[in-house]
Amino acid sequence: MDGVTQHLRESGDKASTQSRAGFAVLEIFRRKVWGARWYRALGLGGLHSLRGLVLSFVTIKFTAVYLGPSGIALVAQLGNFISICHGILGGGIGTATARLYPEFGHDPAGRKRFLATAWRLASLFAVVSIVVIALGSSPLARWLLTSDEHGTAVMLAGVAVACLVLNTVIISAINSAGEMGRVVVCYAITSVVAFAVYVPASVVWGIPGGLIGFAISQSVCLPVSLAMLRWSSSVAPQDFRGRFDRTEARRILAFAPMLIAHSTMSPLGLILIRDMVASELGLVTAGLWQATWRVSEIYMGIVMASLSLYFLPRLGEVMGTRALREEIVRTFARAVGITAAVALTIFLLRDWVVRIVFTEEFLSVRDLMPFQLLGDVLRMAAWTLGFVLVALVRSRWYIVLEILIPAIYFGGALYLVPKFGVRGVTWAYCLAGATHFAISAFALRDVLIQGSDGRSNRRGSGNPSD
């Protein structure tokens, strides 16, 4: 009997060793595949950001020539209004789709039930946006665009919000299915078509045409994404048809408070800071700070676009496993490392950067760059951890941070600018970024330090948790 036991033990040890070796090979292969996916996302995100940058520059030139400063301001107002409404109505659904869709990788029936529920919620919000904005078009036109004559543009903005909400669900599903290239192609086609609508309208009909053309240009995303959906190899139009599931609806809507806070507080903080700098130091100085911020947007947009394409869907796949911490640390190191490398390069070449991107009038921007670039690195570190808070649906932490950090940024700038001038804004930016990163790391201490799978502190799937 002892001999048989010994034989079985030796056989088991051999099998176990072979199994571990096999799993080691699979693990190496898996890491290479996911590493390639990250760098593919980085490349696609970079192309997407570069294409958007070029088209934005050309669009701004046309707007400046044919609409003038007042036209630029009015189009920006309408664009901000559309962005805020889209963020409030569609941001939560889009993020929920990106985060939860990967959980149904081997459950086609559950995936179809989830997508059908998300589509019905998006359709409801789309109808609400059209009706509410149409009913309030006149007062909104007076408030946003200074005149009732632009009421038609506001009503079309309601249609644009509806299209953006529906588009968000489709694009999030396609991206979560791993078709990042198809998503980037969709964005590229949408940008080109939108450009072809907005610019001629501005040239031919001036400010009224520019406002209407801009609203229409924001709506073209839906026809393009619907066409892309028919070509998708992973997601089909029939996946969005089915009955409404209350459980899935609750899981989806659990993301909404976080995205509403994000969509309103961050833009509001920047608006307040810009107005404060203009009133304290003059509009020219506010423009110099805005130019510094624009440099940050240009290079950080590439890494952020890559994270948006890759990280949230990947978190959905490793959620509830011990691989969660490893994935967070790996992606964090890549995102922050790339941001730090680019920020250091810009710092060393800041004189050339200012001359190439702007003009000689903006040379004083180089004096604002050191702390602005340091703040960018801290912001990317916090932004990466913010994805994890969203994925874990830790709503209270996320909402508190989305309110607290803009308040710290604005409060710090309000205190420092009168004492130290416009440099105080960049110092406040660093303070806000460091605080954001520290609190986010504390909120995720169970995952980052203890190696939790992310579910230990949750009260149930989809429920907000500390």
N, C-alpha and C positions, 0 to 999 in steps of 0.2 A: 504493500500500500504506500509506504514511504517512497519507494522507487517511482511508482506512478505519479505521486504528487510532485516529486522532484522533476520528473520529465515534463509534466505539465507546466511547472513553474519556469523551467528553462525555455520551453516553447513559447510561453507567454511573454517572457522577457525578450526573446528574439522578435516575436511579432510586434511587441511594443516598440522595440528599437527601430524596426522597419517602418512602423507606422509614423513614429516621430520623424524619421528621415524623410518619409514621403510628405508629411505635413510641412517640413522645413522647406522642401523644394517648392511646394505650393505657395508657401508664405513668401518666399523670395520672388516667385513669379507674380504673386498678387501685388507686392510692393512695387515692382517694376511697372506693372500695368497702371496702378493708381498714380505712381510718380509721373508716368507718361501722360495720364489724363490731366494731372495738374498743369504740366507745362503746355499741353495742348490748350487747356482753358486759358492759360496766360497768353499764349499766342493769339487765340481767337479773341480774347478780351482786348488785347492790344490793337488788333486790326479794327475791332469794333470802335474803340475809343479814338483811334487815329482817323478813321473815316468820319466819325461824328465831329471831330475837331475841325477837319477840313471843311465839311459842309456848313458847320456853324460859323466859321470865319467868313466864308463866302456870303452866307445869309445875312450876317451882321453888316457886311459891306453894302449889300443891296438895300438893306433896311435903312442904313444911315444916309445913303444917297437919295432914295426915293421917298422916304417917310420922314426923315429928319429926326432930331432929338425927341420931339414930342411923340412921334410915331413909335420910336424905340421904347419909350416909357410905357405907352399904352399896350403895345404887344407884350411887353414883359409882365404888365399887370394881368392881362388875360391869361398868359402862360402860367403865372403863379397861381391864379385862381383854379385853372384846370388841374394843375399838379396837386394842390391841396385837396380838392374834391376827389380826385382819383385815389390819392393816398388814404383818405378817410373811408371811401366806399370799397375800393378794390385791393388796397395794400394787404389787408389781413387775409383775404381769400387767396391772393397770389402766393404769399409766403406760406400759408397753410398747405397749398397744393405742392409747392416745391419741397416742403419738409415732410409731409405725410405720404405723398404718392409712392416713394420708394418702399414703404412698408408693405405694399401690396405686390411686390415683385413676383411672387408665386401664387397669387390669389386673384385671377382675372375677374371673378364675380365681385369680390370686394373692391377691386380697383374701379370697376364700372360703377358700382354703387356710390363710391366716393366721388368720382368725377361727375356723375349725374347730379349729386347733391351740390357740389361746388358750382356747377353750371347753373342750377336753378337759383341758388343764392345770388350769383353774379347777375343773372337776368333780372331778378327782383330789384337789386340795387341799381341796375342800368335804367329800368323804368322809372324808379324813384328820382334818379338824377335828371332825367329828361323832363319829368312833370314839374318837379320843384323849381328847377332853374328856369324853365319856361314861364312859370307863374310869377317868378320874381325877376324876370329879365329887365324890366324898366328900372326898378330901384337899384338892381345890381349894376346896370349900365351907368347910372348916374354916379354910383359910388366908385366903381372900378375905372370907368372910362370917361367920366365927367360929362356924359351927354346921353340923352334918351335915344339919339339917332343910331347908337350902336347896339340897340336891343337885339337885333337880328344876330349879331356876332355872339352875344351872350347866350341866346337860345341854341345856336350851333355849338357853343362850348358845352352845353348840357349833353348834346348828342355825342360830342367828342369824349366826354367823361364816360358815357355809357359804353362806347366802343372800346375805350381803354380798359375798363373793368372786365369786359368779356375777353378781350385780347390777353389780359394778364393770366387768366385761367388756362387758356390754350397754350401760351408760350411756356408757362411754368410746368405744365404736364409734359410737353415735348422735351424741355430741358431736363426734367427729372428722369425721363426715360433714357437719357444719355446722348441725345442727339444735339450736342452743343453747336456743331457746325450748321445744322439746319436753323437753329435759333439765330445765329449771327447772320446768316443769309437773309432771314426774315427781317431782321433789323435793318440790314443794308438796303433791301428793296423798299422798305417803308420809308427810310430816310430820303432816298432818291425821289420817290413819288411825292412825298410831302414837300420836298424842295421844289419840284416841278409845279406844284399847285400854289405854294405860298408866294414865291418870287414873282411870277407873272402877274398874279393878282395885285401885288404891291406896286409893280411898275405901271400897270394899266389904270388902276382905280385909286391909287393913293392910300391914305390911312383907312378909310372904310373897307376898301378891297383887301388891304393887308390884314385887318382884323378878321374878316370873314375867311380869307384864304388861310390864315393861321389856324382858325378853328377847324376848318375842313381838313387841313393837313394833319391834324392830330387824330382825325377819324379814319384815315386810310389804313391804319394798322390792322383793323379787324378783317377787311377783305383779304389782305395779304396773309394773315395768320390762318384764316380759314382755308385758303388755297394750300398753304404749307401743311396744314393738318391732313389734307387729302393725299399728300405725297409722303407723309410720315410712315415709316416702317414699324413703329412701335405703338403709336396712338392712332386710333381710328375715330371718325365722327360718331359712330354708333356707341362709343364708350361714354359719350356725354348724354346718352338717352337712357332714362330709367327712372325709377321711383325715388322720391325724396326720403332720405334716411335721417331721422332726428338725431341719432347718436353721432353720425358723421358731421351733421350740421353743428352740433355743440363743439366738437373737436375743432372744426374750422373756425367758428366764431370766437374760440378762445384766443386766437391770434390777433383779433381785431383791436382790442384796447392798446396793445403794444404798438401796432402800426399807426393807429390814430395819434398817439403821443409823438411818435417819430415824425409823422407827416406835418404836424403843426408846430411843435416846439423848436426844432432846429432851424427851419426857415425864419420863424418869428425872431429868434435870437439874433440871427445875422442881420435882419432888417433893422432891429433896434440898435445894434452896434454901428451899422453903417450911418444911421441917422444921427447917433450920438457923436461920432467922429466928425461928421459934416458940420454939426452945430458948434462943436468945440474948436475944431481946427480948420474948418473950411472944406468946401467940396473937392478941391484939388487934392488935399491930403487924404480925404476919404477915397478918392480915385486911386491914389498910390497904394493904399492898403488893399483895395479891391484887386489891383493888379497883382499884388503879392499872393492874395488868395487864389487868383486865377492860375498862377503857376502851380500851386499845390493841386488844384483841381485837374490840371492837365496830366500830370504824371501819376497821381494817386488814382485817377479814374481807370487807368489800365489795370492796376492790381485789384481794385474794387470790382471791376467788371469780371475779372477772372474768378474772384472769390464768389461772386453772385452766380456764375455759371457752374462752379464746381462744389463749393463747400457745403451749402445747405442740403442739396440732394445727397451728398456723401454722408452727412451727419444722419440723415434719415435711414441710411443703410446700416450704419454701425450702432445706432441707438439701442441701448439695452444690452450691449456687449462690452467686454473688457477692452476692445479695440478703440473705444471712444476716446479715451485719454491720449492714446498714441496718435490718433488722427488729428486731434486738436493741437497737440504739441508740434506735430510735423507741419501742419498747415500754418500754424502761428509762426514758426521759425521761417518758413518760406516767405510768407507775406511781409513780415516785419523786416526780414533780412533784405529782401529786394527793395522795399521802401527806403531802408536806411542807406543802402548802396547808392540808389538814385539820388537821395537827398544829399549825401556827401559829395557826389559828382556835381550836382547843381551848385552846392556851396563853393566848391573849388573853382567853378567856372561861372560864377554868378554875374560877373561883369559882361561876359559874352552872352549869357542867357538873356539878360535884360536888353542888350542891344539888338539881339536877333528877334526876340519875341515882341518887344515894344520899340520905343524910340529913345533918343537921348534925354527927352523930358522925364523919363521914368528911371533915371540912373539911381535916384535915392532909394529905389526899391531894394537895391542890394544891401542896404543897411538894415532892412527889416527881415531879410531872409534867414539869418542864423537861428533865431528863436522860432520863426515860422516853420522852418524845416524840422527842427527838433520836435515841435508840436505835431507835425505831420506823422513822425514815427510813433509818437505816443498815441495819436489818434488811430493809426492803423492797428496798433496793438489792442486798443480798446474795442475797435470796430470788429476785429476778428472774434474776440470773446463775446461781443454782442450777438453774433450769429449763433453762438452756442446757447445763450440765454433764450433766444427766440426758439431754437430747435427743442429745448427742454421745456418750453412754455412756462418759464419762470417770470410770469407777467409782472408781479409786484416789483421785483428787482429792476426789470427792464423799464417799466413806466417811471419808477422813481429816478432812474438814471437819465431818461429822456427829458425829464423836467428839471432835475438838479443840475446837470452839466451845462445846458444853455444858460441857466441862471448864474452859475459860477463864472462862466465865460463873460456874460454881460456885466455882472457885478464887478468882476475883476477889472474889466476894461473901464467901467464907470469910475472906479477908484484910481486906476493907474494912469489913464490918459491925461487928466488935468495935471498930474505931477511929472510925468515923463514923456508926454507927447504920444505920437502914434505907435512908438515902440511898445507902449503899455498894452496895446491890443495883442501883440504877439506874445508878450509875457503871460497875459491872461489866457491865451490859447494853450500855452504849455501847461499852465496850472490846471485848466479844465481837462486836458488830455491825460495828465498824470493822475488826477482824481478819478477820472472815468476808468482808467486801466486798473487802478488799485481796488476800487469798489467792485468792478467786474470780476477780478481775480478772487476777491473775498467771497463773492456770491457763488463762485464755482469751485470753492476750495475742496468740496467733497470729491469732485471729479479730477481736478488738477493735482491735488496732494494725496488724497486717499485712494485714488484710482477707481472711484465708483463708476457704475455703468450709466449713471445719469437718472435712474428711476427711483433711487432710494428715497429721495426727498419729495416725490410726487404723490399726490393724493388720488391719482387715477389718470388715465390717458386723456390728455386734452384739457385738464383742469389746471388753472393757474396755481403756482406753487412758489413758495419762498426758495 
